[in-house]
């Protein structure tokens, strides 16, 4: 088992999700949980790609902000 959850491949504009990761397997037991998990992975990759150079604290703040807005609209 590999530890990575998701990776963004810029050359093909694609987010790859590790469906063998224990968190993905756990989330897959419930459809709503799986959707929220995938959404969080998308947010993680979106923040990492669009806010280069920010501190870890600032990146986490952006993730919380986007998670709030996204889950409001799921």
Phi and psi restraints in degrees (range 20) as a CNS / XPLOR table:
assign (resid 1 and name C) (resid 2 and name N)
       (resid 2 and name CA) (resid 2 and name C) 1.0 -94.1 20.0 2
assign (resid 2 and name N) (resid 2 and name CA)
       (resid 2 and name C) (resid 3 and name N) 1.0 148.6 20.0 2
assign (resid 2 and name C) (resid 3 and name N)
       (resid 3 and name CA) (resid 3 and name C) 1.0 -81.7 20.0 2
assign (resid 3 and name N) (resid 3 and name CA)
       (resid 3 and name C) (resid 4 and name N) 1.0 -20.4 20.0 2
assign (resid 3 and name C) (resid 4 and name N)
       (resid 4 and name CA) (resid 4 and name C) 1.0 -68.9 20.0 2
assign (resid 4 and name N) (resid 4 and name CA)
       (resid 4 and name C) (resid 5 and name N) 1.0 143.9 20.0 2
assign (resid 4 and name C) (resid 5 and name N)
       (resid 5 and name CA) (resid 5 and name C) 1.0 -96.3 20.0 2
assign (resid 5 and name N) (resid 5 and name CA)
       (resid 5 and name C) (resid 6 and name N) 1.0 -42.9 20.0 2
assign (resid 5 and name C) (resid 6 and name N)
       (resid 6 and name CA) (resid 6 and name C) 1.0 -154.4 20.0 2
assign (resid 6 and name N) (resid 6 and name CA)
       (resid 6 and name C) (resid 7 and name N) 1.0 157.2 20.0 2
assign (resid 6 and name C) (resid 7 and name N)
       (resid 7 and name CA) (resid 7 and name C) 1.0 -143.3 20.0 2
assign (resid 7 and name N) (resid 7 and name CA)
       (resid 7 and name C) (resid 8 and name N) 1.0 143.8 20.0 2
assign (resid 7 and name C) (resid 8 and name N)
       (resid 8 and name CA) (resid 8 and name C) 1.0 -101.7 20.0 2
assign (resid 8 and name N) (resid 8 and name CA)
       (resid 8 and name C) (resid 9 and name N) 1.0 124.6 20.0 2
assign (resid 8 and name C) (resid 9 and name N)
       (resid 9 and name CA) (resid 9 and name C) 1.0 -102.7 20.0 2
assign (resid 9 and name N) (resid 9 and name CA)
       (resid 9 and name C) (resid 10 and name N) 1.0 98.5 20.0 2
assign (resid 9 and name C) (resid 10 and name N)
       (resid 10 and name CA) (resid 10 and name C) 1.0 -59.2 20.0 2
assign (resid 10 and name N) (resid 10 and name CA)
       (resid 10 and name C) (resid 11 and name N) 1.0 -38.8 20.0 2
assign (resid 10 and name C) (resid 11 and name N)
       (resid 11 and name CA) (resid 11 and name C) 1.0 -60.7 20.0 2
assign (resid 11 and name N) (resid 11 and name CA)
       (resid 11 and name C) (resid 12 and name N) 1.0 -29.6 20.0 2
assign (resid 11 and name C) (resid 12 and name N)
       (resid 12 and name CA) (resid 12 and name C) 1.0 -116.6 20.0 2
assign (resid 12 and name N) (resid 12 and name CA)
       (resid 12 and name C) (resid 13 and name N) 1.0 7.2 20.0 2
assign (resid 12 and name C) (resid 13 and name N)
       (resid 13 and name CA) (resid 13 and name C) 1.0 51.3 20.0 2
assign (resid 13 and name N) (resid 13 and name CA)
       (resid 13 and name C) (resid 14 and name N) 1.0 55.5 20.0 2
assign (resid 13 and name C) (resid 14 and name N)
       (resid 14 and name CA) (resid 14 and name C) 1.0 -137.8 20.0 2
assign (resid 14 and name N) (resid 14 and name CA)
       (resid 14 and name C) (resid 15 and name N) 1.0 134.8 20.0 2
assign (resid 14 and name C) (resid 15 and name N)
       (resid 15 and name CA) (resid 15 and name C) 1.0 -99.4 20.0 2
assign (resid 15 and name N) (resid 15 and name CA)
       (resid 15 and name C) (resid 16 and name N) 1.0 122.6 20.0 2
assign (resid 15 and name C) (resid 16 and name N)
       (resid 16 and name CA) (resid 16 and name C) 1.0 -102.4 20.0 2
assign (resid 16 and name N) (resid 16 and name CA)
       (resid 16 and name C) (resid 17 and name N) 1.0 129.6 20.0 2
assign (resid 16 and name C) (resid 17 and name N)
       (resid 17 and name CA) (resid 17 and name C) 1.0 -106.7 20.0 2
assign (resid 17 and name N) (resid 17 and name CA)
       (resid 17 and name C) (resid 18 and name N) 1.0 132.7 20.0 2
assign (resid 17 and name C) (resid 18 and name N)
       (resid 18 and name CA) (resid 18 and name C) 1.0 -80.6 20.0 2
assign (resid 18 and name N) (resid 18 and name CA)
       (resid 18 and name C) (resid 19 and name N) 1.0 97.6 20.0 2
assign (resid 18 and name C) (resid 19 and name N)
       (resid 19 and name CA) (resid 19 and name C) 1.0 -76.7 20.0 2
assign (resid 19 and name N) (resid 19 and name CA)
       (resid 19 and name C) (resid 20 and name N) 1.0 -1.0 20.0 2
assign (resid 19 and name C) (resid 20 and name N)
       (resid 20 and name CA) (resid 20 and name C) 1.0 -95.8 20.0 2
assign (resid 20 and name N) (resid 20 and name CA)
       (resid 20 and name C) (resid 21 and name N) 1.0 -6.7 20.0 2
assign (resid 20 and name C) (resid 21 and name N)
       (resid 21 and name CA) (resid 21 and name C) 1.0 -66.8 20.0 2
assign (resid 21 and name N) (resid 21 and name CA)
       (resid 21 and name C) (resid 22 and name N) 1.0 142.0 20.0 2
assign (resid 21 and name C) (resid 22 and name N)
       (resid 22 and name CA) (resid 22 and name C) 1.0 -59.9 20.0 2
assign (resid 22 and name N) (resid 22 and name CA)
       (resid 22 and name C) (resid 23 and name N) 1.0 -31.4 20.0 2
assign (resid 22 and name C) (resid 23 and name N)
       (resid 23 and name CA) (resid 23 and name C) 1.0 -69.1 20.0 2
assign (resid 23 and name N) (resid 23 and name CA)
       (resid 23 and name C) (resid 24 and name N) 1.0 -38.4 20.0 2
assign (resid 23 and name C) (resid 24 and name N)
       (resid 24 and name CA) (resid 24 and name C) 1.0 -65.1 20.0 2
assign (resid 24 and name N) (resid 24 and name CA)
       (resid 24 and name C) (resid 25 and name N) 1.0 -44.2 20.0 2
assign (resid 24 and name C) (resid 25 and name N)
       (resid 25 and name CA) (resid 25 and name C) 1.0 -60.5 20.0 2
assign (resid 25 and name N) (resid 25 and name CA)
       (resid 25 and name C) (resid 26 and name N) 1.0 -45.5 20.0 2
assign (resid 25 and name C) (resid 26 and name N)
       (resid 26 and name CA) (resid 26 and name C) 1.0 -62.3 20.0 2
assign (resid 26 and name N) (resid 26 and name CA)
       (resid 26 and name C) (resid 27 and name N) 1.0 -46.3 20.0 2
assign (resid 26 and name C) (resid 27 and name N)
       (resid 27 and name CA) (resid 27 and name C) 1.0 -64.9 20.0 2
assign (resid 27 and name N) (resid 27 and name CA)
       (resid 27 and name C) (resid 28 and name N) 1.0 -28.8 20.0 2
assign (resid 27 and name C) (resid 28 and name N)
       (resid 28 and name CA) (resid 28 and name C) 1.0 -68.3 20.0 2
assign (resid 28 and name N) (resid 28 and name CA)
       (resid 28 and name C) (resid 29 and name N) 1.0 -9.4 20.0 2
assign (resid 28 and name C) (resid 29 and name N)
       (resid 29 and name CA) (resid 29 and name C) 1.0 -73.9 20.0 2
assign (resid 29 and name N) (resid 29 and name CA)
       (resid 29 and name C) (resid 30 and name N) 1.0 -16.1 20.0 2
assign (resid 29 and name C) (resid 30 and name N)
       (resid 30 and name CA) (resid 30 and name C) 1.0 -138.6 20.0 2
assign (resid 30 and name N) (resid 30 and name CA)
       (resid 30 and name C) (resid 31 and name N) 1.0 123.7 20.0 2
assign (resid 30 and name C) (resid 31 and name N)
       (resid 31 and name CA) (resid 31 and name C) 1.0 -57.6 20.0 2
assign (resid 31 and name N) (resid 31 and name CA)
       (resid 31 and name C) (resid 32 and name N) 1.0 -45.6 20.0 2
assign (resid 31 and name C) (resid 32 and name N)
       (resid 32 and name CA) (resid 32 and name C) 1.0 -64.4 20.0 2
assign (resid 32 and name N) (resid 32 and name CA)
       (resid 32 and name C) (resid 33 and name N) 1.0 -40.4 20.0 2
assign (resid 32 and name C) (resid 33 and name N)
       (resid 33 and name CA) (resid 33 and name C) 1.0 -64.1 20.0 2
assign (resid 33 and name N) (resid 33 and name CA)
       (resid 33 and name C) (resid 34 and name N) 1.0 -40.8 20.0 2
assign (resid 33 and name C) (resid 34 and name N)
       (resid 34 and name CA) (resid 34 and name C) 1.0 -64.2 20.0 2
assign (resid 34 and name N) (resid 34 and name CA)
       (resid 34 and name C) (resid 35 and name N) 1.0 -41.8 20.0 2
assign (resid 34 and name C) (resid 35 and name N)
       (resid 35 and name CA) (resid 35 and name C) 1.0 -63.0 20.0 2
assign (resid 35 and name N) (resid 35 and name CA)
       (resid 35 and name C) (resid 36 and name N) 1.0 -44.5 20.0 2
assign (resid 35 and name C) (resid 36 and name N)
       (resid 36 and name CA) (resid 36 and name C) 1.0 -63.2 20.0 2
assign (resid 36 and name N) (resid 36 and name CA)
       (resid 36 and name C) (resid 37 and name N) 1.0 -40.0 20.0 2
assign (resid 36 and name C) (resid 37 and name N)
       (resid 37 and name CA) (resid 37 and name C) 1.0 -62.9 20.0 2
assign (resid 37 and name N) (resid 37 and name CA)
       (resid 37 and name C) (resid 38 and name N) 1.0 -48.9 20.0 2
assign (resid 37 and name C) (resid 38 and name N)
       (resid 38 and name CA) (resid 38 and name C) 1.0 -61.5 20.0 2
assign (resid 38 and name N) (resid 38 and name CA)
       (resid 38 and name C) (resid 39 and name N) 1.0 -39.1 20.0 2
assign (resid 38 and name C) (resid 39 and name N)
       (resid 39 and name CA) (resid 39 and name C) 1.0 -61.2 20.0 2
assign (resid 39 and name N) (resid 39 and name CA)
       (resid 39 and name C) (resid 40 and name N) 1.0 -42.9 20.0 2
assign (resid 39 and name C) (resid 40 and name N)
       (resid 40 and name CA) (resid 40 and name C) 1.0 -64.6 20.0 2
assign (resid 40 and name N) (resid 40 and name CA)
       (resid 40 and name C) (resid 41 and name N) 1.0 -38.3 20.0 2
assign (resid 40 and name C) (resid 41 and name N)
       (resid 41 and name CA) (resid 41 and name C) 1.0 -64.5 20.0 2
assign (resid 41 and name N) (resid 41 and name CA)
       (resid 41 and name C) (resid 42 and name N) 1.0 -42.0 20.0 2
assign (resid 41 and name C) (resid 42 and name N)
       (resid 42 and name CA) (resid 42 and name C) 1.0 -60.5 20.0 2
assign (resid 42 and name N) (resid 42 and name CA)
       (resid 42 and name C) (resid 43 and name N) 1.0 -44.6 20.0 2
assign (resid 42 and name C) (resid 43 and name N)
       (resid 43 and name CA) (resid 43 and name C) 1.0 -61.3 20.0 2
assign (resid 43 and name N) (resid 43 and name CA)
       (resid 43 and name C) (resid 44 and name N) 1.0 -44.0 20.0 2
assign (resid 43 and name C) (resid 44 and name N)
       (resid 44 and name CA) (resid 44 and name C) 1.0 -56.0 20.0 2
assign (resid 44 and name N) (resid 44 and name CA)
       (resid 44 and name C) (resid 45 and name N) 1.0 -49.2 20.0 2
assign (resid 44 and name C) (resid 45 and name N)
       (resid 45 and name CA) (resid 45 and name C) 1.0 -68.1 20.0 2
assign (resid 45 and name N) (resid 45 and name CA)
       (resid 45 and name C) (resid 46 and name N) 1.0 -38.1 20.0 2
assign (resid 45 and name C) (resid 46 and name N)
       (resid 46 and name CA) (resid 46 and name C) 1.0 -61.7 20.0 2
assign (resid 46 and name N) (resid 46 and name CA)
       (resid 46 and name C) (resid 47 and name N) 1.0 -45.4 20.0 2
assign (resid 46 and name C) (resid 47 and name N)
       (resid 47 and name CA) (resid 47 and name C) 1.0 -67.0 20.0 2
assign (resid 47 and name N) (resid 47 and name CA)
       (resid 47 and name C) (resid 48 and name N) 1.0 -46.1 20.0 2
assign (resid 47 and name C) (resid 48 and name N)
       (resid 48 and name CA) (resid 48 and name C) 1.0 -60.5 20.0 2
assign (resid 48 and name N) (resid 48 and name CA)
       (resid 48 and name C) (resid 49 and name N) 1.0 -38.4 20.0 2
assign (resid 48 and name C) (resid 49 and name N)
       (resid 49 and name CA) (resid 49 and name C) 1.0 -76.7 20.0 2
assign (resid 49 and name N) (resid 49 and name CA)
       (resid 49 and name C) (resid 50 and name N) 1.0 -35.7 20.0 2
assign (resid 49 and name C) (resid 50 and name N)
       (resid 50 and name CA) (resid 50 and name C) 1.0 -95.8 20.0 2
assign (resid 50 and name N) (resid 50 and name CA)
       (resid 50 and name C) (resid 51 and name N) 1.0 -8.4 20.0 2
assign (resid 50 and name C) (resid 51 and name N)
       (resid 51 and name CA) (resid 51 and name C) 1.0 -130.3 20.0 2
assign (resid 51 and name N) (resid 51 and name CA)
       (resid 51 and name C) (resid 52 and name N) 1.0 58.0 20.0 2
assign (resid 51 and name C) (resid 52 and name N)
       (resid 52 and name CA) (resid 52 and name C) 1.0 -66.7 20.0 2
assign (resid 52 and name N) (resid 52 and name CA)
       (resid 52 and name C) (resid 53 and name N) 1.0 144.8 20.0 2
assign (resid 52 and name C) (resid 53 and name N)
       (resid 53 and name CA) (resid 53 and name C) 1.0 88.1 20.0 2
assign (resid 53 and name N) (resid 53 and name CA)
       (resid 53 and name C) (resid 54 and name N) 1.0 -8.6 20.0 2
assign (resid 53 and name C) (resid 54 and name N)
       (resid 54 and name CA) (resid 54 and name C) 1.0 -74.6 20.0 2
assign (resid 54 and name N) (resid 54 and name CA)
       (resid 54 and name C) (resid 55 and name N) 1.0 154.3 20.0 2
assign (resid 54 and name C) (resid 55 and name N)
       (resid 55 and name CA) (resid 55 and name C) 1.0 -69.3 20.0 2
assign (resid 55 and name N) (resid 55 and name CA)
       (resid 55 and name C) (resid 56 and name N) 1.0 163.6 20.0 2
assign (resid 55 and name C) (resid 56 and name N)
       (resid 56 and name CA) (resid 56 and name C) 1.0 -57.9 20.0 2
assign (resid 56 and name N) (resid 56 and name CA)
       (resid 56 and name C) (resid 57 and name N) 1.0 -42.4 20.0 2
assign (resid 56 and name C) (resid 57 and name N)
       (resid 57 and name CA) (resid 57 and name C) 1.0 -60.8 20.0 2
assign (resid 57 and name N) (resid 57 and name CA)
       (resid 57 and name C) (resid 58 and name N) 1.0 -43.3 20.0 2
assign (resid 57 and name C) (resid 58 and name N)
       (resid 58 and name CA) (resid 58 and name C) 1.0 -67.0 20.0 2
assign (resid 58 and name N) (resid 58 and name CA)
       (resid 58 and name C) (resid 59 and name N) 1.0 -38.5 20.0 2
assign (resid 58 and name C) (resid 59 and name N)
       (resid 59 and name CA) (resid 59 and name C) 1.0 -62.7 20.0 2
assign (resid 59 and name N) (resid 59 and name CA)
       (resid 59 and name C) (resid 60 and name N) 1.0 -43.1 20.0 2
assign (resid 59 and name C) (resid 60 and name N)
       (resid 60 and name CA) (resid 60 and name C) 1.0 -64.0 20.0 2
assign (resid 60 and name N) (resid 60 and name CA)
       (resid 60 and name C) (resid 61 and name N) 1.0 -38.6 20.0 2
assign (resid 60 and name C) (resid 61 and name N)
       (resid 61 and name CA) (resid 61 and name C) 1.0 -61.6 20.0 2
assign (resid 61 and name N) (resid 61 and name CA)
       (resid 61 and name C) (resid 62 and name N) 1.0 -42.2 20.0 2
assign (resid 61 and name C) (resid 62 and name N)
       (resid 62 and name CA) (resid 62 and name C) 1.0 -63.7 20.0 2
assign (resid 62 and name N) (resid 62 and name CA)
       (resid 62 and name C) (resid 63 and name N) 1.0 -40.4 20.0 2
assign (resid 62 and name C) (resid 63 and name N)
       (resid 63 and name CA) (resid 63 and name C) 1.0 -62.8 20.0 2
assign (resid 63 and name N) (resid 63 and name CA)
       (resid 63 and name C) (resid 64 and name N) 1.0 -43.1 20.0 2
assign (resid 63 and name C) (resid 64 and name N)
       (resid 64 and name CA) (resid 64 and name C) 1.0 -62.1 20.0 2
assign (resid 64 and name N) (resid 64 and name CA)
       (resid 64 and name C) (resid 65 and name N) 1.0 -44.8 20.0 2
assign (resid 64 and name C) (resid 65 and name N)
       (resid 65 and name CA) (resid 65 and name C) 1.0 -59.3 20.0 2
assign (resid 65 and name N) (resid 65 and name CA)
       (resid 65 and name C) (resid 66 and name N) 1.0 -50.4 20.0 2
assign (resid 65 and name C) (resid 66 and name N)
       (resid 66 and name CA) (resid 66 and name C) 1.0 -66.9 20.0 2
assign (resid 66 and name N) (resid 66 and name CA)
       (resid 66 and name C) (resid 67 and name N) 1.0 -36.0 20.0 2
assign (resid 66 and name C) (resid 67 and name N)
       (resid 67 and name CA) (resid 67 and name C) 1.0 -61.7 20.0 2
assign (resid 67 and name N) (resid 67 and name CA)
       (resid 67 and name C) (resid 68 and name N) 1.0 -43.5 20.0 2
assign (resid 67 and name C) (resid 68 and name N)
       (resid 68 and name CA) (resid 68 and name C) 1.0 -59.7 20.0 2
assign (resid 68 and name N) (resid 68 and name CA)
       (resid 68 and name C) (resid 69 and name N) 1.0 -49.6 20.0 2
assign (resid 68 and name C) (resid 69 and name N)
       (resid 69 and name CA) (resid 69 and name C) 1.0 -65.8 20.0 2
assign (resid 69 and name N) (resid 69 and name CA)
       (resid 69 and name C) (resid 70 and name N) 1.0 -39.5 20.0 2
assign (resid 69 and name C) (resid 70 and name N)
       (resid 70 and name CA) (resid 70 and name C) 1.0 -69.1 20.0 2
assign (resid 70 and name N) (resid 70 and name CA)
       (resid 70 and name C) (resid 71 and name N) 1.0 -46.9 20.0 2
assign (resid 70 and name C) (resid 71 and name N)
       (resid 71 and name CA) (resid 71 and name C) 1.0 -67.1 20.0 2
assign (resid 71 and name N) (resid 71 and name CA)
       (resid 71 and name C) (resid 72 and name N) 1.0 -23.8 20.0 2
assign (resid 71 and name C) (resid 72 and name N)
       (resid 72 and name CA) (resid 72 and name C) 1.0 -64.4 20.0 2
assign (resid 72 and name N) (resid 72 and name CA)
       (resid 72 and name C) (resid 73 and name N) 1.0 -28.3 20.0 2
assign (resid 72 and name C) (resid 73 and name N)
       (resid 73 and name CA) (resid 73 and name C) 1.0 -109.3 20.0 2
assign (resid 73 and name N) (resid 73 and name CA)
       (resid 73 and name C) (resid 74 and name N) 1.0 11.4 20.0 2
